[in-house]
Amino acid sequence: MRLLSRTIIYAIGLLALALSGCSHRSALNEDEIAQLHQSFFTIDTHVDVPRVQDAQDIDFLSAPRAQVDLEKMRTGGLDAAFFILFSQQGPLTPEGFAGAKEEALARYATIQRMLDRHEDKIVLAHSAEEARRIQRSGKLVAFLGMENGYPLAGDPANLKEYYDLGVRYLGITHMGHNSLADSSDPNTRAGDPAQLYGGLSEAGTVIVAEANRLGIMVDVSHAHRDTAIQLAEISKAPVIASHSAIQALADVPRNMNDAQLLAVKGSGGVVQVVAFDRYLKVAPEEKQDAVRALGKSVGLNAQNHDPNALPEDARRRYEEGNAEIESKWPGADVALLADHIDYAVALIGIDHVGISSDFGGGGGIEGWRNAAETANVTAELVARGYRAKDLEKLWGGNVLRVLSRVEDVAAMLSQP
C-alpha cells in the first residue's frame, strides 16, 4: 500500500508540474534559456576541496583539472558555492578527534588561499543578506560548510571556532558513526554496528542546540534515517540535506526515503538533490567492482577521493579506465537528476527542493561534469515545464530562505 501511495503521489505531482508549465515547454530557445539561467542567484550547496598540502598550489582562477574554479563558475552561471571542510571518519579517541580537526582545517586553508588570491573576484559570505550584497556587486560568493561533526569531539564549545571561520552548515555525520549520531553508512570494517545510538547521541542533541544558537544550518545528508528524522524534529530551526538523492528512485542507504523528505519539509527546510552518479542510479555489481578496483589501482582512498588531485600519470590512467567503465555501463545524466528533482518536488513541494553537485567529492554526471556546464541543468528543467519562479527557488532561493530563517532563530535564542 505504501508503494502504491507513493507512486500515485509522484504521478499526480508530475502531472501538476506539466500542466503548470505546459505553455513554457517550447517557448524558450537556447539563448533565452542561457539568459534565464544567468538571471538567477545560483548556488551549489556542496563542493569539496583538497587539503592545502594536496592542492599542489592550484590556482582556482583557472584550474583545468578541477571541476570548480572561478572561470568555470562564471561560464556556467554558478554564482555561489558552499566549499566544504571535510574530515574522514576515524576512531572516537582524542587522537582521532585531533586528526579530524587537522584535516578539516587543512581544507579550510585551501579555501582561504583561493579567497586571498582572488579577493577581487570571490568573497566569503557570512549571512544570506551578505551573500546577496556580494552577488549584486558582480562578484562570486563563497560559503563554508562542514561535512562531518567528527572534529567537534562531542563538545559544543568547539563549534564556535568553525562558526567564526564562516561555517554556516554542519553535516552531522559522514560514513561511519561519530560521537554525535548514527550514519547512513556504518563503517563495518572498523566494527561499527548498524546503529550505535538509535539516531542522535546526547552529545549530538547538545550540538544541534548550539548550532541553532549560533545560526548554523543543521545538515542531515549522510545521516541514518532515524538520525535525520530526529534532527528535523529537535532542531528549533529548519534543517537541510546539502547533497542527497531520492531512495524511491535509487535504493541505497545514503539516499532519503519519503519519511525523511517529509521530515525536512516539516522543519521548513530544503533537500538539495545531488548530481552524483551512484546515488541517482544504482550501478550493477560488476560496475561497482570495476570502479573500486580502478580507484585502488591509482591510489584513491577514503582520505583522497578526488581523481583531479592525483598525480598526472595516475589521473590519466584513471580517466582512461573510467571512460572504459562508462562505455560498458553508462551512468546518470541531467535527465535522471531531473527525475529525482521531480520526485522531491511532487512529494514535498517546490519550496523545499534545491540542487547540488558534490563536485570534488565524486559528483558529476553526463551534462553536468563541472561548473561550466551548470546551465544544462536549467535547460533540462525548462524542457520539463518548470517556470522561472520555480527555477529561482531550486537554484538558491530556497536555501537562502532557510539560512535567513536559521539566522532569525539564532537572534531570538540570543535574546535575554
Secondary structure, 3 states (H helix, E strand, C coil): CHHHHHHHHHHHHHHHHHHHHHHHCCCCCHHHHHHHHHCCCCEEEEEECCCCCCCCCCCCCCCCCCCCCHHHHHHHCCCEEEEEEECCCCCCCHHHHHHHHHHHHHHHHHHHHHHHHCCCCEEECCCHHHHHHHHHCCCEEEEEEEECCHHHCCCHHHHHHHHHHCEEEEECCCCCCCCCECECCCCHHHCCCCCCCCCECHHHHHHHHHHHHHCCEEECCCECHHHHHHHHHHCCCCEEEEEECECCCCCCCCCECHHHHHHHHHCCCEEEEECCHHHHCCCCHHHHHHHHHHHHHHCCCCCCCCHHHCCHHHHHHHHHHHHHHHHHCCCCEHHHHHHHHHHHHHHHCHHHEEEECCECCCCCEECECCHHHCHHHHHHHHHCCCCHHHHHHHHHHHHHHHHHHHHHHHHHHCCC
